């Protein structure tokens, strides 16, 4: 039996969703973030040395990192589902978006989160200075980077209904987190095709079933 070590409001929600799409039985072991630091609890280190989520255990196998988990589940349980045929243009696009989601897409969004939080955690005497530095970093570098990615997503979704082509794939599951995070932090839902993509994934029965299994998820609508 697959066990998903699931952290609230995290990338592991995508793993639950993929398992629901595949119809693979699984169990959920829940972990809650520290209310102050928003970090994962130390108990996760008993599963993986870095103490981060998502992590799955499948028998004697432990698999970490969302992209690696998705590839493992598709290869082991997919039976050809949610992945384009090898050698096709759609397969190349699928591979690109699968890795882009946690590479290029998440970097500026993580920086946005960090620089937004910095002033609230600064010592009183330094709060004003740190706020000015954080605002400058966002306006001069982070926000333009995010805008470039938002424009890119919207343009790419104009080429096909889903990121890898006309059919829904696991690449769309991977891309859901950066798009949902950007909608919450950076106004991504103002892009019409991005908004349509989010509405489409939120309406999928497997997505809704994963929410029931995983519990509250701030990025869902």
KEGU-292848 format. One record per residue (C-alpha): z, y, x; residue in one letter; residue number from 1. Coordinates in steps of 0.02 Angstrom, whole numbers, always signed. Each point is the difference from the previous one (the first is absolute). Layout:
N
[[Z,Y,X],'a',NUM]
...
//
This chain:
221
[[+0,+0,+0],'x',1]
[[-47,+172,+65],'x',2]
[[+146,+121,+14],'x',3]
[[-41,+186,+3],'x',4]
[[+134,+102,+86],'x',5]
[[-25,+153,-107],'x',6]
[[+62,+176,+36],'x',7]
[[+3,+125,-142],'x',8]
[[-137,+134,+1],'x',9]
[[-90,-79,+146],'x',10]
[[-162,-79,+54],'x',11]
[[+67,-170,-54],'x',12]
[[-45,+43,-180],'x',13]
[[-180,-36,+49],'x',14]
[[+48,-176,+54],'x',15]
[[+75,-36,-171],'x',16]
[[-157,+69,-81],'x',17]
[[-115,-109,+106],'x',18]
[[+102,-155,-41],'x',19]
[[-12,+42,-186],'x',20]
[[-188,+24,+14],'x',21]
[[-14,-171,+85],'x',22]
[[+119,-84,-121],'x',23]
[[+103,-71,+144],'x',24]
[[+183,-41,-39],'x',25]
[[+126,+99,+102],'x',26]
[[+180,+57,+6],'x',27]
[[+61,+176,+33],'x',28]
[[+148,+41,+110],'x',29]
[[+42,+183,-28],'x',30]
[[+66,+124,+126],'x',31]
[[+49,+181,-34],'x',32]
[[-28,+149,+113],'x',33]
[[+148,+98,+66],'x',34]
[[+20,+145,-121],'x',35]
[[+22,+126,+141],'x',36]
[[-119,-58,+136],'x',37]
[[-124,-91,-114],'x',38]
[[-8,-136,+133],'x',39]
[[-1,-186,-36],'x',40]
[[+168,-90,+7],'x',41]
[[+48,-97,+158],'x',42]
[[-8,-165,-96],'x',43]
[[-189,+2,+20],'x',44]
[[+22,-26,+188],'x',45]
[[+56,-176,-39],'x',46]
[[-177,-32,-63],'x',47]
[[-98,+100,+129],'x',48]
[[+64,+87,+158],'x',49]
[[-67,+172,-51],'x',50]
[[+95,-7,-165],'x',51]
[[-144,+70,-102],'x',52]
[[-88,-47,-160],'x',53]
[[-114,-80,-51],'x',54]
[[+37,-171,+70],'x',55]
[[-38,-165,-81],'x',56]
[[+60,-174,+39],'x',57]
[[-108,-148,-50],'x',58]
[[+84,-162,+50],'x',59]
[[+28,+12,+186],'x',60]
[[-116,+150,+20],'x',61]
[[+57,+181,+8],'x',62]
[[-136,+132,-18],'x',63]
[[+29,+188,+18],'x',64]
[[-111,+155,-17],'x',65]
[[-90,+28,-164],'x',66]
[[-175,-23,+67],'x',67]
[[+46,-163,+87],'x',68]
[[+87,-62,-157],'x',69]
[[-152,+41,-106],'x',70]
[[-116,-90,+120],'x',71]
[[+116,-152,+5],'x',72]
[[+14,-10,-190],'x',73]
[[-187,+21,-28],'x',74]
[[-41,-131,+132],'x',75]
[[+134,-124,-57],'x',76]
[[+0,+22,-189],'x',77]
[[-150,+107,-46],'x',78]
[[-131,-137,-16],'x',79]
[[-135,+130,+24],'x',80]
[[+76,+124,-123],'x',81]
[[+26,+187,+33],'x',82]
[[-107,-1,+157],'x',83]
[[-188,+26,+15],'x',84]
[[-110,-137,+71],'x',85]
[[-10,-12,+189],'x',86]
[[-148,+86,+79],'x',87]
[[-27,+126,-140],'x',88]
[[+9,+189,+9],'x',89]
[[+144,-7,-123],'x',90]
[[+98,-114,+118],'x',91]
[[-17,+128,+140],'x',92]
[[+60,+138,-116],'x',93]
[[+143,-112,-56],'x',94]
[[+57,-27,+179],'x',95]
[[-10,+186,+36],'x',96]
[[+104,+55,-149],'x',97]
[[+125,-140,+25],'x',98]
[[+43,+69,+172],'x',99]
[[-31,+185,-35],'x',100]
[[+136,-3,-134],'x',101]
[[+142,-21,+124],'x',102]
[[-88,+83,+146],'x',103]
[[-90,+165,-27],'x',104]
[[+54,+26,-180],'x',105]
[[+188,-14,+19],'x',106]
[[+21,+102,+160],'x',107]
[[-16,+176,-75],'x',108]
[[+97,-53,-155],'x',109]
[[+144,-60,+108],'x',110]
[[-4,+162,+99],'x',111]
[[+4,+95,-165],'x',112]
[[+155,-96,-52],'x',113]
[[+88,+29,+167],'x',114]
[[-38,+185,+15],'x',115]
[[+48,+32,-181],'x',116]
[[+169,-83,+29],'x',117]
[[+37,+79,+169],'x',118]
[[+70,+168,-62],'x',119]
[[+118,-85,-123],'x',120]
[[+78,-101,+142],'x',121]
[[+9,+139,+130],'x',122]
[[+167,+76,+58],'x',123]
[[+40,+160,-91],'x',124]
[[-34,+119,+145],'x',125]
[[-168,-80,+35],'x',126]
[[-57,-26,-179],'x',127]
[[-106,+159,-8],'x',128]
[[-87,-34,+165],'x',129]
[[-35,-182,-40],'x',130]
[[-65,+46,-172],'x',131]
[[-121,+125,+78],'x',132]
[[-61,-129,+126],'x',133]
[[-18,-134,-135],'x',134]
[[-96,+118,-115],'x',135]
[[-117,+48,+142],'x',136]
[[-31,-181,+45],'x',137]
[[-42,-41,-180],'x',138]
[[-113,+149,-33],'x',139]
[[-95,-7,+165],'x',140]
[[-19,-187,+27],'x',141]
[[+73,-120,-127],'x',142]
[[-64,+75,-162],'x',143]
[[-179,+23,+64],'x',144]
[[+1,-182,+58],'x',145]
[[+61,-59,-170],'x',146]
[[-132,+105,-88],'x',147]
[[-135,-81,+107],'x',148]
[[+60,-173,-50],'x',149]
[[+12,+48,-185],'x',150]
[[-178,+65,+4],'x',151]
[[-55,-159,+89],'x',152]
[[+81,-115,-128],'x',153]
[[-75,+94,-145],'x',154]
[[-173,-4,+78],'x',155]
[[+11,-185,+41],'x',156]
[[+56,-44,-175],'x',157]
[[-156,+88,-60],'x',158]
[[-105,-136,+84],'x',159]
[[+77,-146,-94],'x',160]
[[+136,-38,-127],'x',161]
[[+114,-72,+135],'x',162]
[[+21,+32,+185],'x',163]
[[-95,-153,+62],'x',164]
[[-134,+2,-134],'x',165]
[[-23,-37,-185],'x',166]
[[+135,-134,-6],'x',167]
[[+189,+23,+12],'x',168]
[[+67,-75,+163],'x',169]
[[+159,-10,+103],'x',170]
[[-61,+155,+92],'x',171]
[[+34,+98,-159],'x',172]
[[+176,-70,-3],'x',173]
[[+23,+58,+180],'x',174]
[[-69,+173,-40],'x',175]
[[+114,+21,-150],'x',176]
[[+151,+52,+103],'x',177]
[[-79,+146,+96],'x',178]
[[-83,+62,-160],'x',179]
[[+160,-12,-100],'x',180]
[[+99,+82,+140],'x',181]
[[-128,+138,+14],'x',182]
[[+4,+28,-188],'x',183]
[[+189,+22,+11],'x',184]
[[+5,+107,+158],'x',185]
[[-169,+83,+20],'x',186]
[[-86,+25,-167],'x',187]
[[-123,-143,+18],'x',188]
[[-12,-21,-187],'x',189]
[[-95,+165,-7],'x',190]
[[-151,-94,+67],'x',191]
[[-87,-74,-153],'x',192]
[[-53,-165,+76],'x',193]
[[+167,-27,+85],'x',194]
[[+85,+34,-166],'x',195]
[[-116,-124,-87],'x',196]
[[+37,-131,+133],'x',197]
[[+188,+21,-24],'x',198]
[[-17,-12,-188],'x',199]
[[-105,-158,+18],'x',200]
[[+123,-89,+114],'x',201]
[[+151,+51,-104],'x',202]
[[-83,-77,-153],'x',203]
[[-26,-170,+82],'x',204]
[[+112,-135,-78],'x',205]
[[+45,-70,+172],'x',206]
[[+54,+172,+59],'x',207]
[[+113,+20,-151],'x',208]
[[+70,-176,+23],'x',209]
[[+40,+39,+182],'x',210]
[[+97,+154,-54],'x',211]
[[+107,-106,-114],'x',212]
[[+37,-119,+142],'x',213]
[[+29,+134,+131],'x',214]
[[+102,+125,-100],'x',215]
[[-12,+190,-4],'x',216]
[[-143,+72,+101],'x',217]
[[-13,+189,+13],'x',218]
[[-188,+1,+30],'x',219]
[[-48,-91,-160],'x',220]
[[-48,+91,-159],'x',221]
//
